[in-house]
Every structure is written in structure tokens, then in C-alpha cells.
Amino acid sequence: MIKNEEQHSCEKNGYEDAEIRYEKINMEQWAWILEQTWYATESEVKDGIADHKSEIISTHTLLISYCPFCGVNLTKNQENC
């Protein structure tokens, strides 16, 4: 089976900074991930946390099998789940 990157677009995900994607996580493995990226706001620049607005402050990536927003099983259509 040829694997391709996919994105799970969930209507229940109300966060602009959270994405759910199926992608290659190392040289051989593919998995569904939840990635949250924290971008700096004006107040964080003012407080000295960031140098400019929209600068990436941190990124968190978790391996997942189910959408944390709607509960759908993301792995049911993937090989070797």
C-alpha cells in the first residue's frame, strides 16, 4: 500500500493552532499525529517572551489513534494498525 500524507479536518476542532495529520514520523514509520504550535502574540512580545508576533514559541506533537475532538478512529483505514 502506498502511503500519502493526509489531514483530518474536524469540525469540532475549534483551535487554529492544532492540526491532525497522517505523516511519516521517521525513516520507515507513518502515524497519525496531533500537533499544536504556539505562536507569539503582541502581549508575549511586550513581555519579552518573543522577539516578534507570530514567532513560534513551542510545538508539541503527540502520536494518536483517535481524534481527540470528535472521537473518530483514524487508524481503521491505515495499514498495520
mmCIF file of the N, C-alpha and C atoms, coordinates in Angstrom:
data_MODEL
# 
_entry.id   MODEL 
# 
loop_
_atom_site.group_PDB 
_atom_site.id 
_atom_site.type_symbol 
_atom_site.label_atom_id 
_atom_site.label_alt_id 
_atom_site.label_comp_id 
_atom_site.label_asym_id 
_atom_site.label_entity_id 
_atom_site.label_seq_id 
_atom_site.pdbx_PDB_ins_code 
_atom_site.Cartn_x 
_atom_site.Cartn_y 
_atom_site.Cartn_z 
_atom_site.occupancy 
_atom_site.B_iso_or_equiv 
_atom_site.pdbx_formal_charge 
_atom_site.auth_seq_id 
_atom_site.auth_comp_id 
_atom_site.auth_asym_id 
_atom_site.auth_atom_id 
_atom_site.pdbx_PDB_model_num 
ATOM 1   N N  . MET A 1 1  ? 0.843   -1.192 0.000  1.00 0.00 ? 1  MET A N  1 
ATOM 2   C CA . MET A 1 1  ? 0.000   0.000  0.000  1.00 0.00 ? 1  MET A CA 1 
ATOM 3   C C  . MET A 1 1  ? 0.882   1.248  0.000  1.00 0.00 ? 1  MET A C  1 
ATOM 4   N N  . ILE A 1 2  ? 0.639   2.156  -0.917 1.00 0.00 ? 2  ILE A N  1 
ATOM 5   C CA . ILE A 1 2  ? 1.371   3.414  -0.966 1.00 0.00 ? 2  ILE A CA 1 
ATOM 6   C C  . ILE A 1 2  ? 0.743   4.359  0.049  1.00 0.00 ? 2  ILE A C  1 
ATOM 7   N N  . LYS A 1 3  ? 1.591   4.957  0.888  1.00 0.00 ? 3  LYS A N  1 
ATOM 8   C CA . LYS A 1 3  ? 1.087   5.861  1.919  1.00 0.00 ? 3  LYS A CA 1 
ATOM 9   C C  . LYS A 1 3  ? 1.270   7.298  1.464  1.00 0.00 ? 3  LYS A C  1 
ATOM 10  N N  . ASN A 1 4  ? 0.290   8.114  1.786  1.00 0.00 ? 4  ASN A N  1 
ATOM 11  C CA . ASN A 1 4  ? 0.327   9.531  1.466  1.00 0.00 ? 4  ASN A CA 1 
ATOM 12  C C  . ASN A 1 4  ? -0.017  10.331 2.710  1.00 0.00 ? 4  ASN A C  1 
ATOM 13  N N  . GLU A 1 5  ? 0.530   11.525 2.783  1.00 0.00 ? 5  GLU A N  1 
ATOM 14  C CA . GLU A 1 5  ? 0.173   12.401 3.888  1.00 0.00 ? 5  GLU A CA 1 
ATOM 15  C C  . GLU A 1 5  ? -1.303  12.758 3.765  1.00 0.00 ? 5  GLU A C  1 
ATOM 16  N N  . GLU A 1 6  ? -1.967  12.812 4.905  1.00 0.00 ? 6  GLU A N  1 
ATOM 17  C CA . GLU A 1 6  ? -3.376  13.183 4.954  1.00 0.00 ? 6  GLU A CA 1 
ATOM 18  C C  . GLU A 1 6  ? -3.575  14.158 6.098  1.00 0.00 ? 6  GLU A C  1 
ATOM 19  N N  . GLN A 1 7  ? -4.697  14.842 6.085  1.00 0.00 ? 7  GLN A N  1 
ATOM 20  C CA . GLN A 1 7  ? -5.075  15.713 7.190  1.00 0.00 ? 7  GLN A CA 1 
ATOM 21  C C  . GLN A 1 7  ? -6.515  15.397 7.576  1.00 0.00 ? 7  GLN A C  1 
ATOM 22  N N  . HIS A 1 8  ? -6.760  15.319 8.877  1.00 0.00 ? 8  HIS A N  1 
ATOM 23  C CA . HIS A 1 8  ? -8.114  15.100 9.385  1.00 0.00 ? 8  HIS A CA 1 
ATOM 24  C C  . HIS A 1 8  ? -8.694  16.467 9.706  1.00 0.00 ? 8  HIS A C  1 
ATOM 25  N N  . SER A 1 9  ? -9.669  16.891 8.938  1.00 0.00 ? 9  SER A N  1 
ATOM 26  C CA . SER A 1 9  ? -10.334 18.172 9.175  1.00 0.00 ? 9  SER A CA 1 
ATOM 27  C C  . SER A 1 9  ? -11.565 17.909 10.025 1.00 0.00 ? 9  SER A C  1 
ATOM 28  N N  . CYS A 1 10 ? -11.502 18.311 11.274 1.00 0.00 ? 10 CYS A N  1 
ATOM 29  C CA . CYS A 1 10 ? -12.560 18.024 12.225 1.00 0.00 ? 10 CYS A CA 1 
ATOM 30  C C  . CYS A 1 10 ? -13.313 19.305 12.578 1.00 0.00 ? 10 CYS A C  1 
ATOM 31  N N  . GLU A 1 11 ? -14.618 19.300 12.356 1.00 0.00 ? 11 GLU A N  1 
ATOM 32  C CA . GLU A 1 11 ? -15.437 20.472 12.657 1.00 0.00 ? 11 GLU A CA 1 
ATOM 33  C C  . GLU A 1 11 ? -15.448 20.802 14.146 1.00 0.00 ? 11 GLU A C  1 
ATOM 34  N N  . LYS A 1 12 ? -15.182 19.800 14.999 1.00 0.00 ? 12 LYS A N  1 
ATOM 35  C CA . LYS A 1 12 ? -15.191 20.024 16.444 1.00 0.00 ? 12 LYS A CA 1 
ATOM 36  C C  . LYS A 1 12 ? -13.877 20.599 16.965 1.00 0.00 ? 12 LYS A C  1 
ATOM 37  N N  . ASN A 1 13 ? -12.856 20.664 16.116 1.00 0.00 ? 13 ASN A N  1 
ATOM 38  C CA . ASN A 1 13 ? -11.584 21.266 16.498 1.00 0.00 ? 13 ASN A CA 1 
ATOM 39  C C  . ASN A 1 13 ? -11.713 22.778 16.336 1.00 0.00 ? 13 ASN A C  1 
ATOM 40  N N  . GLY A 1 14 ? -11.864 23.468 17.441 1.00 0.00 ? 14 GLY A N  1 
ATOM 41  C CA . GLY A 1 14 ? -12.021 24.923 17.417 1.00 0.00 ? 14 GLY A CA 1 
ATOM 42  C C  . GLY A 1 14 ? -10.711 25.667 17.588 1.00 0.00 ? 14 GLY A C  1 
ATOM 43  N N  . TYR A 1 15 ? -9.597  24.981 17.483 1.00 0.00 ? 15 TYR A N  1 
ATOM 44  C CA . TYR A 1 15 ? -8.290  25.588 17.713 1.00 0.00 ? 15 TYR A CA 1 
ATOM 45  C C  . TYR A 1 15 ? -7.550  25.785 16.397 1.00 0.00 ? 15 TYR A C  1 
ATOM 46  N N  . GLU A 1 16 ? -7.164  27.012 16.114 1.00 0.00 ? 16 GLU A N  1 
ATOM 47  C CA . GLU A 1 16 ? -6.424  27.299 14.886 1.00 0.00 ? 16 GLU A CA 1 
ATOM 48  C C  . GLU A 1 16 ? -5.008  26.736 14.934 1.00 0.00 ? 16 GLU A C  1 
ATOM 49  N N  . ASP A 1 17 ? -4.483  26.531 16.148 1.00 0.00 ? 17 ASP A N  1 
ATOM 50  C CA . ASP A 1 17 ? -3.096  26.093 16.283 1.00 0.00 ? 17 ASP A CA 1 
ATOM 51  C C  . ASP A 1 17 ? -2.948  24.581 16.451 1.00 0.00 ? 17 ASP A C  1 
ATOM 52  N N  . ALA A 1 18 ? -4.028  23.822 16.285 1.00 0.00 ? 18 ALA A N  1 
ATOM 53  C CA . ALA A 1 18 ? -3.974  22.362 16.429 1.00 0.00 ? 18 ALA A CA 1 
ATOM 54  C C  . ALA A 1 18 ? -4.343  21.694 15.110 1.00 0.00 ? 18 ALA A C  1 
ATOM 55  N N  . GLU A 1 19 ? -3.472  20.795 14.645 1.00 0.00 ? 19 GLU A N  1 
ATOM 56  C CA . GLU A 1 19 ? -3.707  20.067 13.400 1.00 0.00 ? 19 GLU A CA 1 
ATOM 57  C C  . GLU A 1 19 ? -3.553  18.578 13.638 1.00 0.00 ? 19 GLU A C  1 
ATOM 58  N N  . ILE A 1 20 ? -4.339  17.797 12.915 1.00 0.00 ? 20 ILE A N  1 
ATOM 59  C CA . ILE A 1 20 ? -4.232  16.338 12.964 1.00 0.00 ? 20 ILE A CA 1 
ATOM 60  C C  . ILE A 1 20 ? -3.839  15.882 11.569 1.00 0.00 ? 20 ILE A C  1 
ATOM 61  N N  . ARG A 1 21 ? -2.675  15.192 11.503 1.00 0.00 ? 21 ARG A N  1 
ATOM 62  C CA . ARG A 1 21 ? -2.149  14.770 10.204 1.00 0.00 ? 21 ARG A CA 1 
ATOM 63  C C  . ARG A 1 21 ? -1.634  13.335 10.266 1.00 0.00 ? 21 ARG A C  1 
ATOM 64  N N  . TYR A 1 22 ? -1.677  12.657 9.128  1.00 0.00 ? 22 TYR A N  1 
ATOM 65  C CA . TYR A 1 22 ? -1.056  11.352 8.932  1.00 0.00 ? 22 TYR A CA 1 
ATOM 66  C C  . TYR A 1 22 ? 0.201   11.616 8.142  1.00 0.00 ? 22 TYR A C  1 
ATOM 67  N N  . GLU A 1 23 ? 1.350   11.304 8.721  1.00 0.00 ? 23 GLU A N  1 
ATOM 68  C CA . GLU A 1 23 ? 2.604   11.617 8.044  1.00 0.00 ? 23 GLU A CA 1 
ATOM 69  C C  . GLU A 1 23 ? 3.717   10.677 8.479  1.00 0.00 ? 23 GLU A C  1 
ATOM 70  N N  . LYS A 1 24 ? 4.810   10.734 7.777  1.00 0.00 ? 24 LYS A N  1 
ATOM 71  C CA . LYS A 1 24 ? 5.982   9.921  8.089  1.00 0.00 ? 24 LYS A CA 1 
ATOM 72  C C  . LYS A 1 24 ? 6.629   10.504 9.344  1.00 0.00 ? 24 LYS A C  1 
ATOM 73  N N  . ILE A 1 25 ? 6.819   9.661  10.367 1.00 0.00 ? 25 ILE A N  1 
ATOM 74  C CA . ILE A 1 25 ? 7.368   10.157 11.634 1.00 0.00 ? 25 ILE A CA 1 
ATOM 75  C C  . ILE A 1 25 ? 8.839   9.800  11.809 1.00 0.00 ? 25 ILE A C  1 
ATOM 76  N N  . ASN A 1 26 ? 9.354   8.900  10.985 1.00 0.00 ? 26 ASN A N  1 
ATOM 77  C CA . ASN A 1 26 ? 10.786  8.603  10.945 1.00 0.00 ? 26 ASN A CA 1 
ATOM 78  C C  . ASN A 1 26 ? 11.076  7.988  9.579  1.00 0.00 ? 26 ASN A C  1 
ATOM 79  N N  . MET A 1 27 ? 12.197  7.346  9.437  1.00 0.00 ? 27 MET A N  1 
ATOM 80  C CA . MET A 1 27 ? 12.579  6.826  8.121  1.00 0.00 ? 27 MET A CA 1 
ATOM 81  C C  . MET A 1 27 ? 11.617  5.779  7.563  1.00 0.00 ? 27 MET A C  1 
ATOM 82  N N  . GLU A 1 28 ? 10.915  5.029  8.432  1.00 0.00 ? 28 GLU A N  1 
ATOM 83  C CA . GLU A 1 28 ? 10.072  3.940  7.960  1.00 0.00 ? 28 GLU A CA 1 
ATOM 84  C C  . GLU A 1 28 ? 8.625   3.998  8.422  1.00 0.00 ? 28 GLU A C  1 
ATOM 85  N N  . GLN A 1 29 ? 8.335   4.690  9.500  1.00 0.00 ? 29 GLN A N  1 
ATOM 86  C CA . GLN A 1 29 ? 7.002   4.641  10.093 1.00 0.00 ? 29 GLN A CA 1 
ATOM 87  C C  . GLN A 1 29 ? 6.136   5.843  9.746  1.00 0.00 ? 29 GLN A C  1 
ATOM 88  N N  . TRP A 1 30 ? 4.863   5.533  9.558  1.00 0.00 ? 30 TRP A N  1 
ATOM 89  C CA . TRP A 1 30 ? 3.835   6.543  9.351  1.00 0.00 ? 30 TRP A CA 1 
ATOM 90  C C  . TRP A 1 30 ? 2.885   6.476  10.538 1.00 0.00 ? 30 TRP A C  1 
ATOM 91  N N  . ALA A 1 31 ? 2.321   7.614  10.917 1.00 0.00 ? 31 ALA A N  1 
ATOM 92  C CA . ALA A 1 31 ? 1.391   7.628  12.045 1.00 0.00 ? 31 ALA A CA 1 
ATOM 93  C C  . ALA A 1 31 ? 0.528   8.882  11.995 1.00 0.00 ? 31 ALA A C  1 
ATOM 94  N N  . TRP A 1 32 ? -0.596  8.814  12.702 1.00 0.00 ? 32 TRP A N  1 
ATOM 95  C CA . TRP A 1 32 ? -1.437  9.989  12.908 1.00 0.00 ? 32 TRP A CA 1 
ATOM 96  C C  . TRP A 1 32 ? -0.858  10.770 14.073 1.00 0.00 ? 32 TRP A C  1 
ATOM 97  N N  . ILE A 1 33 ? -0.765  12.086 13.906 1.00 0.00 ? 33 ILE A N  1 
ATOM 98  C CA . ILE A 1 33 ? -0.247  12.951 14.963 1.00 0.00 ? 33 ILE A CA 1 
ATOM 99  C C  . ILE A 1 33 ? -1.193  14.111 15.222 1.00 0.00 ? 33 ILE A C  1 
ATOM 100 N N  . LEU A 1 34 ? -1.146  14.582 16.448 1.00 0.00 ? 34 LEU A N  1 
ATOM 101 C CA . LEU A 1 34 ? -1.792  15.844 16.823 1.00 0.00 ? 34 LEU A CA 1 
ATOM 102 C C  . LEU A 1 34 ? -0.649  16.806 17.079 1.00 0.00 ? 34 LEU A C  1 
ATOM 103 N N  . GLU A 1 35 ? -0.612  17.900 16.341 1.00 0.00 ? 35 GLU A N  1 
ATOM 104 C CA . GLU A 1 35 ? 0.445   18.893 16.512 1.00 0.00 ? 35 GLU A CA 1 
ATOM 105 C C  . GLU A 1 35 ? -0.171  20.223 16.901 1.00 0.00 ? 35 GLU A C  1 
ATOM 106 N N  . GLN A 1 36 ? 0.347   20.783 17.984 1.00 0.00 ? 36 GLN A N  1 
ATOM 107 C CA . GLN A 1 36 ? -0.096  22.093 18.460 1.00 0.00 ? 36 GLN A CA 1 
ATOM 108 C C  . GLN A 1 36 ? 1.109   23.021 18.424 1.00 0.00 ? 36 GLN A C  1 
ATOM 109 N N  . THR A 1 37 ? 0.969   24.142 17.755 1.00 0.00 ? 37 THR A N  1 
ATOM 110 C CA . THR A 1 37 ? 2.037   25.123 17.646 1.00 0.00 ? 37 THR A CA 1 
ATOM 111 C C  . THR A 1 37 ? 1.591   26.418 18.300 1.00 0.00 ? 37 THR A C  1 
ATOM 112 N N  . TRP A 1 38 ? 2.397   26.898 19.219 1.00 0.00 ? 38 TRP A N  1 
ATOM 113 C CA . TRP A 1 38 ? 2.093   28.133 19.950 1.00 0.00 ? 38 TRP A CA 1 
ATOM 114 C C  . TRP A 1 38 ? 2.828   29.277 19.276 1.00 0.00 ? 38 TRP A C  1 
ATOM 115 N N  . TYR A 1 39 ? 2.056   30.223 18.735 1.00 0.00 ? 39 TYR A N  1 
ATOM 116 C CA . TYR A 1 39 ? 2.607   31.399 18.073 1.00 0.00 ? 39 TYR A CA 1 
ATOM 117 C C  . TYR A 1 39 ? 2.512   32.596 19.007 1.00 0.00 ? 39 TYR A C  1 
ATOM 118 N N  . ALA A 1 40 ? 3.538   33.422 19.007 1.00 0.00 ? 40 ALA A N  1 
ATOM 119 C CA . ALA A 1 40 ? 3.592   34.585 19.887 1.00 0.00 ? 40 ALA A CA 1 
ATOM 120 C C  . ALA A 1 40 ? 2.533   35.620 19.521 1.00 0.00 ? 40 ALA A C  1 
ATOM 121 N N  . THR A 1 41 ? 1.972   36.221 20.552 1.00 0.00 ? 41 THR A N  1 
ATOM 122 C CA . THR A 1 41 ? 1.019   37.324 20.393 1.00 0.00 ? 41 THR A CA 1 
ATOM 123 C C  . THR A 1 41 ? 1.739   38.638 20.712 1.00 0.00 ? 41 THR A C  1 
ATOM 124 N N  . GLU A 1 42 ? 1.061   39.738 20.495 1.00 0.00 ? 42 GLU A N  1 
ATOM 125 C CA . GLU A 1 42 ? 1.622   41.060 20.817 1.00 0.00 ? 42 GLU A CA 1 
ATOM 126 C C  . GLU A 1 42 ? 2.011   41.146 22.290 1.00 0.00 ? 42 GLU A C  1 
ATOM 127 N N  . SER A 1 43 ? 1.177   40.607 23.169 1.00 0.00 ? 43 SER A N  1 
ATOM 128 C CA . SER A 1 43 ? 1.475   40.684 24.608 1.00 0.00 ? 43 SER A CA 1 
ATOM 129 C C  . SER A 1 43 ? 2.717   39.866 24.967 1.00 0.00 ? 43 SER A C  1 
ATOM 130 N N  . GLU A 1 44 ? 2.959   38.766 24.277 1.00 0.00 ? 44 GLU A N  1 
ATOM 131 C CA . GLU A 1 44 ? 4.159   37.967 24.542 1.00 0.00 ? 44 GLU A CA 1 
ATOM 132 C C  . GLU A 1 44 ? 5.418   38.662 24.035 1.00 0.00 ? 44 GLU A C  1 
ATOM 133 N N  . VAL A 1 45 ? 5.287   39.430 22.980 1.00 0.00 ? 45 VAL A N  1 
ATOM 134 C CA . VAL A 1 45 ? 6.403   40.250 22.509 1.00 0.00 ? 45 VAL A CA 1 
ATOM 135 C C  . VAL A 1 45 ? 6.673   41.351 23.532 1.00 0.00 ? 45 VAL A C  1 
ATOM 136 N N  . LYS A 1 46 ? 5.618   41.992 24.007 1.00 0.00 ? 46 LYS A N  1 
ATOM 137 C CA . LYS A 1 46 ? 5.742   43.056 25.007 1.00 0.00 ? 46 LYS A CA 1 
ATOM 138 C C  . LYS A 1 46 ? 6.374   42.542 26.301 1.00 0.00 ? 46 LYS A C  1 
ATOM 139 N N  . ASP A 1 47 ? 6.036   41.320 26.686 1.00 0.00 ? 47 ASP A N  1 
ATOM 140 C CA . ASP A 1 47 ? 6.569   40.719 27.916 1.00 0.00 ? 47 ASP A CA 1 
ATOM 141 C C  . ASP A 1 47 ? 7.977   40.151 27.742 1.00 0.00 ? 47 ASP A C  1 
ATOM 142 N N  . GLY A 1 48 ? 8.516   40.177 26.519 1.00 0.00 ? 48 GLY A N  1 
ATOM 143 C CA . GLY A 1 48 ? 9.861   39.687 26.272 1.00 0.00 ? 48 GLY A CA 1 
ATOM 144 C C  . GLY A 1 48 ? 9.962   38.189 26.043 1.00 0.00 ? 48 GLY A C  1 
ATOM 145 N N  . ILE A 1 49 ? 8.822   37.525 25.896 1.00 0.00 ? 49 ILE A N  1 
ATOM 146 C CA . ILE A 1 49 ? 8.824   36.080 25.654 1.00 0.00 ? 49 ILE A CA 1 
ATOM 147 C C  . ILE A 1 49 ? 9.234   35.778 24.213 1.00 0.00 ? 49 ILE A C  1 
ATOM 148 N N  . ALA A 1 50 ? 8.900   36.689 23.309 1.00 0.00 ? 50 ALA A N  1 
ATOM 149 C CA . ALA A 1 50 ? 9.210   36.504 21.891 1.00 0.00 ? 50 ALA A CA 1 
ATOM 150 C C  . ALA A 1 50 ? 9.750   37.802 21.314 1.00 0.00 ? 50 ALA A C  1 
ATOM 151 N N  . ASP A 1 51 ? 10.470  37.693 20.192 1.00 0.00 ? 51 ASP A N  1 
ATOM 152 C CA . ASP A 1 51 ? 11.023  38.870 19.524 1.00 0.00 ? 51 ASP A CA 1 
ATOM 153 C C  . ASP A 1 51 ? 10.027  39.548 18.598 1.00 0.00 ? 51 ASP A C  1 
ATOM 154 N N  . HIS A 1 52 ? 9.120   38.748 18.013 1.00 0.00 ? 52 HIS A N  1 
ATOM 155 C CA . HIS A 1 52 ? 8.140   39.329 17.100 1.00 0.00 ? 52 HIS A CA 1 
ATOM 156 C C  . HIS A 1 52 ? 6.853   38.502 17.112 1.00 0.00 ? 52 HIS A C  1 
ATOM 157 N N  . LYS A 1 53 ? 5.761   39.148 16.731 1.00 0.00 ? 53 LYS A N  1 
ATOM 158 C CA . LYS A 1 53 ? 4.465   38.495 16.663 1.00 0.00 ? 53 LYS A CA 1 
ATOM 159 C C  . LYS A 1 53 ? 4.516   37.354 15.646 1.00 0.00 ? 53 LYS A C  1 
ATOM 160 N N  . SER A 1 54 ? 3.838   36.264 15.947 1.00 0.00 ? 54 SER A N  1 
ATOM 161 C CA . SER A 1 54 ? 3.737   35.057 15.117 1.00 0.00 ? 54 SER A CA 1 
ATOM 162 C C  . SER A 1 54 ? 4.995   34.191 15.151 1.00 0.00 ? 54 SER A C  1 
ATOM 163 N N  . GLU A 1 55 ? 5.992   34.569 15.949 1.00 0.00 ? 55 GLU A N  1 
ATOM 164 C CA . GLU A 1 55 ? 7.163   33.711 16.144 1.00 0.00 ? 55 GLU A CA 1 
ATOM 165 C C  . GLU A 1 55 ? 6.707   32.423 16.816 1.00 0.00 ? 55 GLU A C  1 
ATOM 166 N N  . ILE A 1 56 ? 7.266   31.302 16.415 1.00 0.00 ? 56 ILE A N  1 
ATOM 167 C CA . ILE A 1 56 ? 6.927   30.028 17.051 1.00 0.00 ? 56 ILE A CA 1 
ATOM 168 C C  . ILE A 1 56 ? 7.614   29.965 18.409 1.00 0.00 ? 56 ILE A C  1 
ATOM 169 N N  . ILE A 1 57 ? 6.812   29.817 19.444 1.00 0.00 ? 57 ILE A N  1 
ATOM 170 C CA . ILE A 1 57 ? 7.340   29.708 20.798 1.00 0.00 ? 57 ILE A CA 1 
ATOM 171 C C  . ILE A 1 57 ? 7.579   28.244 21.145 1.00 0.00 ? 57 ILE A C  1 
ATOM 172 N N  . SER A 1 58 ? 6.643   27.378 20.795 1.00 0.00 ? 58 SER A N  1 
ATOM 173 C CA . SER A 1 58 ? 6.829   25.944 21.037 1.00 0.00 ? 58 SER A CA 1 
ATOM 174 C C  . SER A 1 58 ? 5.906   25.138 20.136 1.00 0.00 ? 58 SER A C  1 
ATOM 175 N N  . THR A 1 59 ? 6.289   23.880 19.958 1.00 0.00 ? 59 THR A N  1 
ATOM 176 C CA . THR A 1 59 ? 5.486   22.939 19.187 1.00 0.00 ? 59 THR A CA 1 
ATOM 177 C C  . THR A 1 59 ? 5.427   21.635 19.968 1.00 0.00 ? 59 THR A C  1 
ATOM 178 N N  . HIS A 1 60 ? 4.243   21.054 20.029 1.00 0.00 ? 60 HIS A N  1 
ATOM 179 C CA . HIS A 1 60 ? 4.046   19.782 20.716 1.00 0.00 ? 60 HIS A CA 1 
ATOM 180 C C  . HIS A 1 60 ? 3.417   18.811 19.729 1.00 0.00 ? 60 HIS A C  1 
ATOM 181 N N  . THR A 1 61 ? 3.976   17.609 19.656 1.00 0.00 ? 61 THR A N  1 
ATOM 182 C CA . THR A 1 61 ? 3.479   16.595 18.739 1.00 0.00 ? 61 THR A CA 1 
ATOM 183 C C  . THR A 1 61 ? 3.212   15.313 19.509 1.00 0.00 ? 61 THR A C  1 
ATOM 184 N N  . LEU A 1 62 ? 2.011   14.769 19.343 1.00 0.00 ? 62 LEU A N  1 
ATOM 185 C CA . LEU A 1 62 ? 1.613   13.531 20.002 1.00 0.00 ? 62 LEU A CA 1 
ATOM 186 C C  . LEU A 1 62 ? 1.154   12.526 18.959 1.00 0.00 ? 62 LEU A C  1 
ATOM 187 N N  . LEU A 1 63 ? 1.533   11.266 19.142 1.00 0.00 ? 63 LEU A N  1 
ATOM 188 C CA . LEU A 1 63 ? 1.008   10.192 18.308 1.00 0.00 ? 63 LEU A CA 1 
ATOM 189 C C  . LEU A 1 63 ? -0.391  9.865  18.797 1.00 0.00 ? 63 LEU A C  1 
ATOM 190 N N  . ILE A 1 64 ? -1.342  9.744  17.874 1.00 0.00 ? 64 ILE A N  1 
ATOM 191 C CA . ILE A 1 64 ? -2.726  9.476  18.255 1.00 0.00 ? 64 ILE A CA 1 
ATOM 192 C C  . ILE A 1 64 ? -3.329  8.399  17.363 1.00 0.00 ? 64 ILE A C  1 
ATOM 193 N N  . SER A 1 65 ? -4.377  7.759  17.848 1.00 0.00 ? 65 SER A N  1 
ATOM 194 C CA . SER A 1 65 ? -5.140  6.792  17.063 1.00 0.00 ? 65 SER A CA 1 
ATOM 195 C C  . SER A 1 65 ? -6.560  7.272  16.835 1.00 0.00 ? 65 SER A C  1 
ATOM 196 N N  . TYR A 1 66 ? -7.035  8.134  17.721 1.00 0.00 ? 66 TYR A N  1 
ATOM 197 C CA . TYR A 1 66 ? -8.398  8.668  17.654 1.00 0.00 ? 66 TYR A CA 1 
ATOM 198 C C  . TYR A 1 66 ? -8.333  10.185 17.680 1.00 0.00 ? 66 TYR A C  1 
ATOM 199 N N  . CYS A 1 67 ? -9.251  10.820 16.998 1.00 0.00 ? 67 CYS A N  1 
ATOM 200 C CA . CYS A 1 67 ? -9.342  12.269 17.051 1.00 0.00 ? 67 CYS A CA 1 
ATOM 201 C C  . CYS A 1 67 ? -9.792  12.676 18.453 1.00 0.00 ? 67 CYS A C  1 
ATOM 202 N N  . PRO A 1 68 ? -9.043  13.537 19.126 1.00 0.00 ? 68 PRO A N  1 
ATOM 203 C CA . PRO A 1 68 ? -9.436  13.952 20.464 1.00 0.00 ? 68 PRO A CA 1 
ATOM 204 C C  . PRO A 1 68 ? -10.649 14.883 20.472 1.00 0.00 ? 68 PRO A C  1 
ATOM 205 N N  . PHE A 1 69 ? -11.048 15.365 19.321 1.00 0.00 ? 69 PHE A N  1 
ATOM 206 C CA . PHE A 1 69 ? -12.171 16.287 19.242 1.00 0.00 ? 69 PHE A CA 1 
ATOM 207 C C  . PHE A 1 69 ? -13.497 15.598 18.918 1.00 0.00 ? 69 PHE A C  1 
ATOM 208 N N  . CYS A 1 70 ? -13.474 14.669 17.958 1.00 0.00 ? 70 CYS A N  1 
ATOM 209 C CA . CYS A 1 70 ? -14.723 14.009 17.550 1.00 0.00 ? 70 CYS A CA 1 
ATOM 210 C C  . CYS A 1 70 ? -14.745 12.513 17.871 1.00 0.00 ? 70 CYS A C  1 
ATOM 211 N N  . GLY A 1 71 ? -13.595 11.929 18.208 1.00 0.00 ? 71 GLY A N  1 
ATOM 212 C CA . GLY A 1 71 ? -13.532 10.531 18.603 1.00 0.00 ? 71 GLY A CA 1 
ATOM 213 C C  . GLY A 1 71 ? -13.400 9.517  17.478 1.00 0.00 ? 71 GLY A C  1 
ATOM 214 N N  . VAL A 1 72 ? -13.336 9.952  16.233 1.00 0.00 ? 72 VAL A N  1 
ATOM 215 C CA . VAL A 1 72 ? -13.242 9.017  15.117 1.00 0.00 ? 72 VAL A CA 1 
ATOM 216 C C  . VAL A 1 72 ? -11.929 8.221  15.203 1.00 0.00 ? 72 VAL A C  1 
ATOM 217 N N  . ASN A 1 73 ? -12.004 6.934  14.856 1.00 0.00 ? 73 ASN A N  1 
ATOM 218 C CA . ASN A 1 73 ? -10.823 6.077  14.806 1.00 0.00 ? 73 ASN A CA 1 
ATOM 219 C C  . ASN A 1 73 ? -10.070 6.398  13.525 1.00 0.00 ? 73 ASN A C  1 
ATOM 220 N N  . LEU A 1 74 ? -8.919  7.025  13.655 1.00 0.00 ? 74 LEU A N  1 
ATOM 221 C CA . LEU A 1 74 ? -8.142  7.450  12.498 1.00 0.00 ? 74 LEU A CA 1 
ATOM 222 C C  . LEU A 1 74 ? -7.371  6.305  11.860 1.00 0.00 ? 74 LEU A C  1 
ATOM 223 N N  . THR A 1 75 ? -7.107  5.241  12.617 1.00 0.00 ? 75 THR A N  1 
ATOM 224 C CA . THR A 1 75 ? -6.250  4.170  12.132 1.00 0.00 ? 75 THR A CA 1 
ATOM 225 C C  . THR A 1 75 ? -7.002  3.076  11.392 1.00 0.00 ? 75 THR A C  1 
ATOM 226 N N  . LYS A 1 76 ? -8.321  3.096  11.393 1.00 0.00 ? 76 LYS A N  1 
ATOM 227 C CA . LYS A 1 76 ? -9.074  1.985  10.811 1.00 0.00 ? 76 LYS A CA 1 
ATOM 228 C C  . LYS A 1 76 ? -8.813  1.789  9.323  1.00 0.00 ? 76 LYS A C  1 
ATOM 229 N N  . ASN A 1 77 ? -8.415  2.822  8.616  1.00 0.00 ? 77 ASN A N  1 
ATOM 230 C CA . ASN A 1 77 ? -8.145  2.695  7.181  1.00 0.00 ? 77 ASN A CA 1 
ATOM 231 C C  . ASN A 1 77 ? -6.654  2.642  6.874  1.00 0.00 ? 77 ASN A C  1 
ATOM 232 N N  . GLN A 1 78 ? -5.825  2.595  7.906  1.00 0.00 ? 78 GLN A N  1 
ATOM 233 C CA . GLN A 1 78 ? -4.389  2.594  7.678  1.00 0.00 ? 78 GLN A CA 1 
ATOM 234 C C  . GLN A 1 78 ? -3.830  1.184  7.836  1.00 0.00 ? 78 GLN A C  1 
ATOM 235 N N  . GLU A 1 79 ? -2.782  0.905  7.097  1.00 0.00 ? 79 GLU A N  1 
ATOM 236 C CA . GLU A 1 79 ? -2.131  -0.398 7.131  1.00 0.00 ? 79 GLU A CA 1 
ATOM 237 C C  . GLU A 1 79 ? -1.331  -0.577 8.416  1.00 0.00 ? 79 GLU A C  1 
ATOM 238 N N  . ASN A 1 80 ? -1.302  -1.786 8.952  1.00 0.00 ? 80 ASN A N  1 
ATOM 239 C CA . ASN A 1 80 ? -0.515  -2.146 10.131 1.00 0.00 ? 80 ASN A CA 1 
ATOM 240 C C  . ASN A 1 80 ? -0.913  -1.395 11.387 1.00 0.00 ? 80 ASN A C  1 
ATOM 241 N N  . CYS A 1 81 ? -2.190  -1.248 11.605 1.00 0.00 ? 81 CYS A N  1 
ATOM 242 C CA . CYS A 1 81 ? -2.669  -0.560 12.801 1.00 0.00 ? 81 CYS A CA 1 
ATOM 243 C C  . CYS A 1 81 ? -3.020  -1.560 13.890 1.00 0.00 ? 81 CYS A C  1 
# 
